[in-house]
C-alpha cells in the first residue's frame, strides 16, 4: 500500500456556515474513494435545519476516504472527506475498499493552510449530534473541560469549582426548559461536553430508588411497572411507522414551540367578497406586461398586505427581548409559507415593498419553484418580517397560524368559494374568502391589527384601491 505524507492529504470539513447551524446530515455522496475532484466540484449534498445544500470541494486532488456514510449527521467543523492533493495519481487501492460508514473522522492536520471551505449560500440546528467518539490520548473529562473553558476565557488555567459547564446553545435551552442545572449533569460528549442525552438522563426519574423500594418484595408485584414500560420501547412494524424527526421538520417544530410560548398570539378574522379581485386576475393574465408570469390570487393578496403595512407601518416590527425594545422595520421581507417534501419552510422576498406588481409576480414564481425543487437557500429564509400562508389551496376555509419566530404578523388565506352574498341590496352568488391575521400582541394591539386586516379586506373587495392607496 502506498504511503502518503500528511502534507499531501487535505481534510475537507463540514463548513462553518456562520449563521448558527451546528450540524448537517449527509444526504448523498457524488464521489467515491479513488475519484478525481477539481476545485469547485460538488462532492455531496447535505441537509441542515434550514435546507438541502450542495457542497463544493475547495481544491484539486484524488478522493482518499469518505469519513461518513449517507444518512449520518455530522458536526460543523468535522472532516467529512480526505483528498490527496499531491498530484501523484489515483488513491491507493486500499483507500477505496473501506465502507464510508466504518471510517472514523480524523483531526485536520493542515487547518492553517489552503482555503477555508464555506457553505455556499448558507443559516440553528436544534437537534442533537451523532458524532463518533474520538480516538486518541485519554484526558479526564474534567481536565479537558477546564482546559477548553480556560482557552475560551483567554486564561492559561481555570478554577474547576467556578467552571461553566460545556454545552451547545440548543442543549442549554433544553436544560432550561426541563429545569435541569447543567452543573449537576455528568457529561458524556467529547472533551467533557454535555449532550442532549445527558440532559434527558438528568431530567428523567432515577430508576434506582424504585428498584430499591421494591427489592425487599419477593412477590411478582415489582415486575408490573417494568412490564408496562415494554410497549413504549417496542412497536408492531406492521401496524405503526416511526419517522425520525430531523432536519427541516425538527427545526420547524422547535421554532413553532418557541414562538407559541414566547409571543402572545392574537388572531382576528374577516370574510370578504373578492369577486372583483378574481376578475382583475383574469384581466392581468391577458396583459402583455405579465406575459410568462404566474398571476393568481396570492399575488394580489400579497400586494394588498404590502399596501396595508405601508398604511400601518407600526405593524411591521420585532421584539428585542435583551434590550426590551420594539424594533420598527422600514422594509418588508415578505415570507410565503411553502409545504415541501422536507417539511414546511418560509422563504421570503427581500424588500418586497419596493417591487412593482410584475416584479412581485416574478419573485413569487421564483420562490415557489425553488421551494418545490428543495433548493431554497438558507439566506432566503432569514430576516422575514411578515408572512402569508395560503391554506385555501387545500380547500380549508381559514386557520389560526403561528407566527414565524421574530415576525410581527402572519396572514392566513382561506379557500375562495362561490357563496350567496348580499350585493347592492340583493342576494347574489359571489366569490368569497375568509382571512385570518395572527399577530404578536406585544407589538400589535387590537386596533392596529384590525386596521391592517380591514385594509387588506378593503383592497381585495375593491382592488382599484391598490392604485389610490399604493
N, C-alpha and C positions, 0 to 999 in steps of 0.2 A: 504493500500500500504506500502510495506517495505521501511524503510528509510535507506539510505546508508550514511556513513560518507564520507567526502570529500577525506580522505586519501585512501579510498577503490576504488575510481574511477580514472582511468588513461585516460587522453585525448591524443589520437594519432593525431599528427599534420601532415598536408601536408608537406613532407620532404623538407628541405632546401638542394637543390642539389649542391650548391656551384659552379655552372658554369653559373650563370647569369639569370636563369629562375626565374620568379616571381609568376607563377601560373600554374595550371593544371586543365583539365576538367575530371571529374569523368565519365568514360565510363560505368563501370559495377561494381556492388557490388556482392561479392561472399558470403557474410554473411548477417544476419538479426538480429534484437534485439532478445536476448534470446539464440543465438548460442554460443557454447563454442569455444574459439580460443586458439591456442598454439603459443608459441614463434617461429617466422619464418613462420607462416602460411600466405599465400596470402589472403588478405581480399578484395582487389579491384584492378581494372585496371584503370589507368589514362592516359590521353594523354596530352603531353606538346607540345611546339612548335617544339620539336625535334622528338619525337617518342612516341609510346604507351608503358607503363611500368607497371608491376605488383608490388604492394606494399605489403610487408610482415609486420605483426604486430610484435612489439618487446617484447611482454610479454604474459603471460598466463592469461586467465580470461573468463568472460562472457560478450558478447556484450550488452551494456545497451541502446545505441542510435546511430543512424546514423544521423549526423548533416546536411547532404546534400544529395539530390537525384541524380540519374544518369542524366548526361547532364548538370550538374552545374559546372561552372568554379570557382575555389577556390584559394585564395591567398596562397602562400607558408607560412607556419607558423601558419595557421588557423587549429583549431581542426576539424577533419572530422568524428571521431568515438570515443565514450566513452566506456571504458571497465571496468567492475567491477573485480578487482584483489583480492578481499577479500577471495575468495575461498568458499563463502557461498552458492554456487549452482547457480541455474538459476536466471536470472534477473527477477524483479517483472513484473507481468502481464501487468501493465500499461505501462511498457517500450516498449513492443512490439506493442502497438496499434498505436502510432502516425506515420503518414507517414513521411518518411525521409525528404521530401521537406519542410514540415512545421516546422521541428525542426530548432532552431537557434543555431549558434555556441556559445560555452561557452569559456571563457578565461581559459587557462590552469591553474590548481590550484596546480600542482605538477611538474612544469617545471624543478625544480632543482633536482628532484630525478629520479632514473631509467636511462635507456639508451636513449640517444638522437637518434631518428629514422633518418636514412639517406637513400635517394633514391638509390636503388641498381643499379649499372652500369650507374648511371646518374651522358646535359648541360643545346637566351634571348627572353623570350616571349615578343612580341611587341604588343600584343593585350591588350585591356582594361579588367579589372577585373570586376566580377559580385558579389561582396561581399555584404552580407546583412548588413544594418545599425546595429551598436552595441547598445545594451540597457545598461543603467547604468547612473550614475550621469552625468548630463549635464554640460559640460565645454565649455565656449565660444571658438569658433574656433580659434580666435587669441591667447588666453591664451594657449590653448593646443598646437598650432603650435609653440609658443615661447618656451614653456617648452621643447618640443621634440627637437627643434633645439639647445637649450642650452645644453641638455643632450648629443647630438651628438658632440657638440663642447667642451665638458668637462668642462662647466661652470655651476654655480648654477643659473644664470639668463642670459637673453639675451635682447638686446635692440630691441624692436619691429620695430623701424624705419629702422634698418640695417639688419633685418632678411631675410634670403634667403627663398623664397617660398618653401614649401614642395611638392615634386613631384617625381615620379619614373623616372628613366632614359628614358624609352620609351616615357613618357609624355613630358619630357623636349625636347627630339628630335622632337616630333610632334609640340611643341610650336615654336621651332626654325624654322622648315620647313614652318610653317604657318605665321611666323613673329609676333608671339604673345609674349608680355612681361609678364612673369609669375607674376611679381609684381603687375600687374593690374588685374589679374584673381581672381575672388571670388571662394574660394574652397568650395566644397560640400562633399568631402570624409571624412572618419573618421579621427578625430584628426586634421582637417584642411588641409588634403592632397588634392592637386589639381588632378582631374581626367581628362581623355581624353575628357569626355563630357564637362567639364568646359572650356577646351581649345577650343573645337569646338564652344561652345557658345560664347566665347570671340572673335573668329575669324569671326563668322557669322555676316552679317549686322544686326544691331538692327532694329526690326520692328516698334518701337515707332515713329521715325521721319516720316516714310512713312505714318503711320496712322494719325499723327497729320496734315501732309500736306494735306491729303485727307479728313480729318474730316469736314472742312467747306463746302465741296461739297455735296450737298444733292442728287445729281443725281446718277444713277447706276454705273458711271464710277469707283468709288473706289473699287467696288466689283470684277472688272475684274482681277486684279492681284491675289486676293485670290482664285478665281475660277480656274485660270490657274495653281495654285500650287497643286490642289487636286489630279490630276493624279500621281504626284510624290509620294505621300504617299500611294496611293491605286493602286491595280492592279487586273487584271482578273485572278483568280487562274486557270481557265480552259485554258487560253492562255499563262500563264507565270508560271515559277517555280523559286523561290528565294532560294538560298542555302547560309546559313551563312558561311562566310569565317573565319575560326578559325584554331587553332592547326597548323599542318604542313603546310597547304596551306597558312595560313596568314603569317607564318614565312618566307616561301619561297618567297612570294610576296614582303615582306618588304626587304628581303635580295637582291632580284634581282633589286629592285628600287635603293637601296643603292649602289649596285655595278655599275649599269648602269650609275649613275650620279656622281660617285666618281672616278672610274678607267677609263681612256681614252682607249676605246676598239679599237683594230685594228684586222681585220680578213683577212687572206690570204688563198688561195685555191690552190689545186693541184689535177689533175686527174692522176691516176696511174694504171698500169697493174698489177693486183695481182694474175695472173694465177698460178705462181709458189708457191705463198703463199697458195693458195687453194689446190694445190697438196700436199704440205707439211702437211697440216692439215689432209688430208686423210691418209698419212703415219703415223702420230703421233697417230691417233686413233687405229692403229694396233700395236703400240709399247706397250710392256708389262709394261713399266715404267709409262705409262699413263692409265693403266687399272683402271676403276672405276672413272676416272676423265673426266670432260667435256672439250673437245677440240673443239674450234670454232675460227672463225676469230678474235674475240675480244681478245683472249689470245695472238695471235701473234702481234696484233696491240698494245696491252698493253706493250709487251716486246720490240717492236720496239720503242715506245715512251720513255721507260726507258733507252734504249741504246742511243737514240738521246739526252736525257738530260745529260747522262754521258759524251757524247762528247761535249755538250754545257752547262756546269754546271751553267753559269750565268743566264740561263733562269729559273732556279728553285729558286725563291726569293719571298719576300714580301715587301710591302711598310710600313714603320713606320712613320706615319704622325706626331705623337707627337715629335719625335726626328729628323724628316727629314732625315731618313736613309733608305738605301736599305739593307735588311737582306737576305744574301745568305744562302740557306738551304743546308746542307751537307747530307740530307736524302730526300727520296721521299715518301710521303704518297699519294698513287695514288687513286684518287676519281673515282667512277663509278656512273654516274647518273642513278637512278632507278625509274621508274614510279610505284607507289603503290596506292592502293585504297585511302589512306590518302593524296596523293599528291606526288610531286617529292621530292626525298631525294637523298643525295650524300654521302653515306658512303665511307670510304677509307681504303685501305690496308696499314697498317702501315709498314714502312721500306720496301716497295715493291722492292727497288733497290737491296736488299740483297737476294732476292728469286731466286731460280732456276726456270726453266720453269715448271716442275711438281709442285713445291711449289706454284707458281703463279696460276696455273690452279686450285689447291685445294682452295686457298684463294678466287679466283673469284667465284667458285662454292658455297662456304660457304656464301659469301657476297650476292649473288643473292638469294639464298634460304632463308636466314634470312630476307632480304628485302621483299620478297613476302609474308612471314608469318606475316609481320608487327612487327617483334621483334628486329629490328635493335636498338642497344643501342646508347644513345647519345654520348658515348665515341668514337664510330665508325664513327661518323660524325664530329668529331672535328679534327682540325690540318691538313686538306688537303693542299697539295702544288700544284698539277696539277690534272686535271680531264679529263676523256674521256666520251663523250655522244654518244651513238650509235643510231642515228636516222634512220639508214638504215633498222632496223628491221620493220619499219613502211612503207617501200617502198619509203622513201624520199631520194633524191639524196644527199643533204647536207643542212647546215644551218649556221647561224651566231650566235653561242651560247654566252650567257652572262656568264662572269666569276663568279664562286662562290666567295663570299667575302673573301679577304685575299689571294687568289691564283694568280699565275702569268699567267697561260695559261690553256685553255681548248680545247681539240681536238674533233671535230665532225666527225663521220664516217658515210658516206652515204651508200646507197644500193649497193651491188655488183651485177653487171649485165653483161650478155654476150653481148658484143658490137664489131662492126668491129674496128680493131686496126691495125696499121702498125707495123708488127713484122718481123724483119730481111728482110726489103725491100718489104714485101708483106702484103696485107690486109687480116687479118685472124680474126676469132671470138675469142676474149679474154675476160677473167674476169676482169672487170674494175670498179673502185670506185673513188669517189671524197672525199678528206679530206679537212677540214676547221679548221684552227688554229686561235682562238681568243686569244689575249694576252694584258696585261697591258702595254701600251706604255711608262709608267714611268719607268718600269723595263726592258722591252724587246724592243729594237729598231727593225727597219725593217730588218736589216741584220741578227741579232741574231734569230729573229722569222723565217726568211726564211731558215736559216741553220737547225733549228730544224725540220721544216716541210719537207724540202728536204731530211733530213736524214731518217725520218720516211718513206717517199715515197720510197727511195732507198732500204731500208731494205725489204719492202713489195714486191718490184719488184724483188729483188734478196735476198731471206731470208737467204742465206748462209753467208751474212754479219753479221748475228747475232753471228756467230762463230768468224769471224775475227775482229769485232768491239767491242764485249762484253768484 
